[in-house]
């Protein structure tokens, strides 16, 4: 069995450890790295780097999800942060959204093999998913998807009023937060706090947390890739 000692310590220290959950992390690592041989899911495959930069990184802001029941993860990719969060929060429902069908196929296969009954992956672009998912989620999250001023337009419409957007960012988060002030205002969001973390490797992470204080105009998110080509 892969020795994820750093992950085990993190789970124990934060009261999240169970043998069943830990075994699912190991299984998910094996699924990702095996599939990665035939499909590009991640450039990080070495076990210690994987447990730090994928598993622990995904779990750092776990407290922001504790009061939520329905969570959407936009641009889920190989399943981060949603699947690690779904493993430790079996009582919450996770919807993973990705625009590439083969990644969605992988995610649903992994979800089935891990016996995660609390999540499902959907093939959709964020702007299309907003038509059915608008205002339905307590928390909307995304990791390594886009700059914050772009990301907020994709996530805010899915978040219910009173809910929050949790954005995973690196050390340059402060610059992105400043650049996203107008987008946040237009989309009915208010920056509640920025959670700062240090990974076991010494790398820093910042997670801006926005509260949805009012509904946003139904014209958002804009189609035609406009959030990227003409950010708010």
C-alpha positions in Angstrom: 0.0 0.0 0.0 1.2 3.5 -0.8 2.5 5.2 2.3 0.7 8.5 2.4 2.1 9.5 5.8 1.7 13.3 5.3 -2.0 12.8 4.3 -2.6 10.5 7.2 -1.2 13.0 9.6 -3.2 15.8 8.1 -6.4 13.8 8.4 -5.7 12.8 12.0 -4.7 16.3 13.1 -8.0 17.7 11.7 -10.3 15.0 13.0 -11.0 13.7 9.5 -9.3 10.3 9.6 -11.0 7.0 9.1 -9.5 3.8 7.7 -12.2 3.7 5.1 -11.6 7.2 3.9 -7.8 6.7 3.9 -8.1 3.6 1.8 -10.2 5.5 -0.8 -7.5 8.1 -1.1 -5.0 5.4 -1.9 -7.4 3.8 -4.4 -8.0 7.1 -6.1 -4.3 7.8 -6.4 -3.9 4.4 -8.1 -6.8 5.1 -10.4 -5.5 8.5 -11.5 -1.9 7.3 -12.1 -3.0 4.2 -14.0 -5.4 6.2 -16.2 -2.8 8.9 -16.7 -0.7 6.4 -18.7 -3.3 6.6 -21.5 -4.9 9.9 -20.8 -3.4 13.2 -19.7 -5.0 13.9 -16.3 -2.1 15.3 -14.3 1.6 16.0 -14.6 2.0 15.1 -10.9 2.3 11.3 -10.4 5.0 10.8 -7.7 3.2 9.7 -4.5 4.6 12.3 -2.1 4.1 15.2 -4.4 0.6 13.8 -5.3 -0.5 13.6 -1.7 0.7 17.1 -1.0 -0.2 19.0 -4.2 -3.5 17.2 -4.9 -4.9 15.6 -1.8 -3.8 17.9 1.0 -4.1 21.0 -1.2 -7.7 20.0 -2.0 -8.5 19.5 1.7 -6.9 22.7 3.1 -10.1 24.8 3.3 -12.3 21.9 4.4 -13.9 24.0 7.2 -15.5 26.2 4.5 -17.6 23.2 3.4 -18.8 22.0 6.8 -22.2 23.8 6.9 -23.0 23.1 3.2 -25.1 20.3 1.7 -24.9 20.9 -2.0 -21.5 21.7 -3.6 -20.6 22.3 -7.2 -17.1 22.0 -8.5 -16.4 23.7 -11.8 -13.7 22.5 -14.2 -13.1 19.3 -12.1 -10.4 17.9 -14.3 -8.9 14.8 -12.6 -11.3 15.3 -9.7 -9.6 18.0 -7.5 -10.8 19.3 -5.1 -14.2 17.6 -5.3 -13.3 13.9 -4.9 -11.0 14.4 -1.8 -13.8 16.5 -0.3 -16.4 14.0 -1.1 -14.3 11.3 0.6 -14.2 13.1 3.9 -17.7 14.5 3.7 -19.9 11.5 2.7 -23.1 13.3 4.0 -22.7 16.1 1.4 -23.7 16.0 -2.3 -21.1 17.0 -4.8 -21.7 17.8 -8.5 -18.5 17.8 -10.7 -18.7 19.8 -13.9 -16.2 19.4 -16.7 -16.3 20.3 -20.4 -14.3 17.3 -21.7 -16.3 14.1 -22.0 -13.4 11.7 -21.5 -12.5 13.3 -18.2 -16.2 13.1 -17.1 -16.1 9.4 -18.1 -13.0 8.9 -15.9 -14.6 10.8 -13.0 -17.8 8.7 -13.0 -15.8 5.5 -13.3 -13.6 6.6 -10.3 -16.7 7.6 -8.4 -18.2 4.2 -9.0 -15.0 2.3 -8.0 -14.6 4.4 -4.9 -18.3 3.7 -4.0 -18.9 7.5 -3.5 -22.7 7.7 -3.5 -22.6 11.4 -2.8 -21.2 12.7 -6.1 -21.6 12.6 -9.8 -19.8 14.2 -12.8 -21.6 16.0 -15.5 -20.4 16.9 -19.0 -21.1 20.5 -19.5 -19.5 23.9 -20.0 -20.0 26.2 -16.9 -22.1 28.7 -18.8 -24.4 25.9 -20.0 -24.6 24.2 -16.6 -25.7 27.6 -15.1 -29.0 27.2 -17.0 -30.0 24.3 -14.9 -27.9 24.8 -11.8 -28.5 28.5 -11.2 -28.7 29.4 -7.5 -28.9 25.8 -6.5 -25.7 25.3 -4.5 -24.5 26.2 -1.0 -20.9 26.3 -2.1 -19.3 26.5 -5.5 -15.6 25.8 -5.9 -12.9 25.6 -8.5 -9.2 24.9 -8.6 -6.7 25.8 -11.4 -9.5 26.8 -13.8 -9.0 30.6 -14.6 -8.1 33.9 -13.2 -10.4 35.1 -10.4 -12.2 37.8 -12.4 -13.1 35.1 -15.0 -13.7 32.3 -12.4 -16.3 34.4 -10.5 -18.5 34.8 -13.5 -18.6 31.0 -14.0 -19.2 30.2 -10.3 -21.4 33.0 -8.8 -24.6 32.3 -10.8 -24.6 28.7 -9.5 -24.4 29.8 -5.9 -27.5 30.5 -3.8 -27.9 33.8 -2.1 -26.2 33.4 1.3 -23.9 30.7 0.0 -20.3 31.1 -1.0 -17.7 30.7 -3.7 -14.5 29.1 -2.6 -11.6 29.7 -5.0 -8.3 27.7 -4.8 -5.4 30.0 -5.6 -1.6 30.2 -5.2 0.7 32.9 -3.8 -0.5 35.6 -6.3 -4.0 35.6 -4.9 -3.9 39.2 -3.7 -3.3 40.5 -7.2 -6.2 38.4 -8.5 -8.5 39.6 -5.8 -7.8 43.2 -6.6 -8.3 42.6 -10.3 -11.6 40.8 -9.5 -13.2 43.6 -7.5 -15.5 44.8 -10.3 -16.5 41.2 -11.2 -17.4 40.5 -7.6 -19.5 43.6 -7.3 -21.4 43.0 -10.6 -22.1 39.3 -9.7 -23.5 40.0 -6.2 -20.4 38.7 -4.3 -18.6 40.1 -1.3 -15.1 39.0 -0.3 -15.6 37.4 3.2 -12.0 36.4 3.9 -8.9 35.0 2.4 -7.6 31.8 4.0 -3.9 31.4 3.9 -2.2 28.0 4.1 1.3 26.4 3.9 1.6 23.0 2.4 4.0 20.4 4.0 6.4 21.2 1.0 6.5 24.8 2.2 4.5 26.2 -0.8 1.9 28.7 0.1 -1.8 28.6 -0.9 -4.5 31.3 -0.6 -8.2 30.6 -0.8 -10.5 33.6 -1.3 -14.0 33.0 0.1 -16.8 35.1 -1.3 -20.3 35.4 0.1 -23.2 35.7 -2.3 -25.1 38.7 -1.0 -27.7 39.0 -3.8 -28.7 37.3 -7.0 -26.7 38.2 -10.1 -28.3 39.2 -13.4 -29.4 36.2 -15.5 -27.2 37.3 -18.4 -24.3 35.9 -16.4 -22.3 33.8 -17.2 -22.0 35.1 -20.7 -21.7 32.6 -23.5 -19.3 32.7 -26.4 -16.2 32.5 -24.2 -16.8 36.2 -23.3 -15.8 35.7 -19.6 -12.3 34.9 -20.8 -12.0 37.3 -23.8 -13.7 40.3 -22.1 -13.5 39.7 -18.3 -15.7 41.8 -16.0 
